[in-house]
Amino acid sequence: MSLTDDSRGWTFPGEDYPPPEMITIAGRQVRAGTRVRLCPGRARQGHLADAFDLLLEGRIGRVEVIQQDFENRLYLVVTLDDDPGREQWDERVLPGHRFFFFPEEVEPLGEGE
């Protein structure tokens, strides 16, 4: 890859571009607000890495936002539906937990699931 000059604005390989507002996983559209089942380890050929993977396996959550890193990898920021701090108005009192997953580590759920 090489540097390109776009009207005097340089673009570098791996530059952080705005993440998409929506992606498709298993034929379903996923965006902020989509409910998902967590399947940690799928990105590592099914190997659970640590205790958090074991605790989060099969749990239901909601995508809060889609993020993208400097290598243009996509991550879903997910909060658990049963996290008591999820909708807390003041995170200093009871912070909600946000977990980062690769798209292949979640299963999008339908409205009735």
Contacts in CASP RR format, 6 or more apart in sequence:
PFRMAT RR
TARGET T0000
AUTHOR 0000-0000-0000
METHOD contacts of the structure
MODEL  1
MSLTDDSRGWTFPGEDYPPPEMITIAGRQVRAGTRVRLCPGRARQGHLAD
AFDLLLEGRIGRVEVIQQDFENRLYLVVTLDDDPGREQWDERVLPGHRFF
FFPEEVEPLGEGE
1 13 0 8 1.000
2 13 0 8 1.000
3 10 0 8 1.000
3 11 0 8 1.000
3 12 0 8 1.000
3 13 0 8 1.000
4 10 0 8 1.000
4 11 0 8 1.000
14 70 0 8 1.000
14 71 0 8 1.000
14 72 0 8 1.000
15 70 0 8 1.000
16 68 0 8 1.000
16 69 0 8 1.000
16 70 0 8 1.000
16 72 0 8 1.000
17 68 0 8 1.000
17 72 0 8 1.000
18 68 0 8 1.000
19 66 0 8 1.000
19 67 0 8 1.000
19 68 0 8 1.000
19 74 0 8 1.000
20 66 0 8 1.000
20 68 0 8 1.000
20 74 0 8 1.000
21 31 0 8 1.000
21 32 0 8 1.000
21 66 0 8 1.000
22 29 0 8 1.000
22 30 0 8 1.000
22 31 0 8 1.000
22 66 0 8 1.000
23 29 0 8 1.000
23 30 0 8 1.000
23 31 0 8 1.000
23 66 0 8 1.000
23 74 0 8 1.000
23 103 0 8 1.000
24 30 0 8 1.000
25 103 0 8 1.000
25 104 0 8 1.000
25 106 0 8 1.000
25 107 0 8 1.000
25 108 0 8 1.000
26 107 0 8 1.000
26 108 0 8 1.000
27 108 0 8 1.000
28 34 0 8 1.000
28 108 0 8 1.000
28 110 0 8 1.000
29 108 0 8 1.000
30 36 0 8 1.000
30 63 0 8 1.000
30 66 0 8 1.000
30 76 0 8 1.000
30 103 0 8 1.000
30 106 0 8 1.000
30 108 0 8 1.000
31 63 0 8 1.000
31 66 0 8 1.000
32 63 0 8 1.000
32 64 0 8 1.000
32 65 0 8 1.000
32 66 0 8 1.000
33 62 0 8 1.000
33 63 0 8 1.000
33 64 0 8 1.000
34 62 0 8 1.000
34 63 0 8 1.000
34 108 0 8 1.000
34 109 0 8 1.000
35 60 0 8 1.000
35 61 0 8 1.000
35 62 0 8 1.000
35 63 0 8 1.000
35 81 0 8 1.000
35 108 0 8 1.000
35 109 0 8 1.000
35 110 0 8 1.000
35 113 0 8 1.000
36 60 0 8 1.000
36 61 0 8 1.000
36 62 0 8 1.000
36 63 0 8 1.000
36 76 0 8 1.000
36 78 0 8 1.000
36 106 0 8 1.000
36 107 0 8 1.000
36 108 0 8 1.000
36 109 0 8 1.000
37 58 0 8 1.000
37 59 0 8 1.000
37 60 0 8 1.000
37 61 0 8 1.000
37 106 0 8 1.000
37 107 0 8 1.000
37 109 0 8 1.000
38 56 0 8 1.000
38 57 0 8 1.000
38 58 0 8 1.000
38 59 0 8 1.000
38 60 0 8 1.000
38 61 0 8 1.000
38 78 0 8 1.000
38 99 0 8 1.000
38 101 0 8 1.000
38 105 0 8 1.000
38 106 0 8 1.000
39 57 0 8 1.000
39 58 0 8 1.000
39 105 0 8 1.000
39 106 0 8 1.000
39 107 0 8 1.000
40 48 0 8 1.000
40 49 0 8 1.000
40 52 0 8 1.000
40 53 0 8 1.000
40 56 0 8 1.000
40 57 0 8 1.000
40 101 0 8 1.000
40 105 0 8 1.000
41 47 0 8 1.000
41 48 0 8 1.000
41 49 0 8 1.000
41 53 0 8 1.000
41 105 0 8 1.000
42 102 0 8 1.000
42 104 0 8 1.000
42 105 0 8 1.000
43 102 0 8 1.000
43 104 0 8 1.000
43 105 0 8 1.000
48 54 0 8 1.000
48 57 0 8 1.000
52 99 0 8 1.000
56 80 0 8 1.000
56 99 0 8 1.000
59 80 0 8 1.000
59 81 0 8 1.000
59 82 0 8 1.000
60 80 0 8 1.000
60 81 0 8 1.000
60 82 0 8 1.000
60 109 0 8 1.000
61 78 0 8 1.000
61 79 0 8 1.000
61 80 0 8 1.000
61 81 0 8 1.000
62 78 0 8 1.000
62 79 0 8 1.000
62 81 0 8 1.000
63 76 0 8 1.000
63 77 0 8 1.000
63 78 0 8 1.000
63 106 0 8 1.000
64 77 0 8 1.000
64 78 0 8 1.000
64 79 0 8 1.000
64 98 0 8 1.000
65 77 0 8 1.000
66 74 0 8 1.000
66 75 0 8 1.000
66 76 0 8 1.000
66 77 0 8 1.000
67 74 0 8 1.000
67 75 0 8 1.000
67 76 0 8 1.000
67 77 0 8 1.000
67 100 0 8 1.000
68 74 0 8 1.000
68 75 0 8 1.000
69 75 0 8 1.000
73 102 0 8 1.000
74 102 0 8 1.000
74 103 0 8 1.000
75 100 0 8 1.000
75 101 0 8 1.000
75 102 0 8 1.000
76 100 0 8 1.000
76 101 0 8 1.000
76 102 0 8 1.000
76 103 0 8 1.000
76 106 0 8 1.000
77 98 0 8 1.000
77 99 0 8 1.000
77 100 0 8 1.000
78 98 0 8 1.000
78 99 0 8 1.000
78 100 0 8 1.000
78 101 0 8 1.000
78 106 0 8 1.000
79 86 0 8 1.000
79 96 0 8 1.000
79 97 0 8 1.000
79 98 0 8 1.000
79 99 0 8 1.000
80 86 0 8 1.000
80 97 0 8 1.000
80 99 0 8 1.000
83 96 0 8 1.000
83 97 0 8 1.000
84 94 0 8 1.000
84 96 0 8 1.000
85 94 0 8 1.000
85 95 0 8 1.000
85 96 0 8 1.000
85 97 0 8 1.000
86 96 0 8 1.000
88 94 0 8 1.000
88 95 0 8 1.000
88 96 0 8 1.000
END
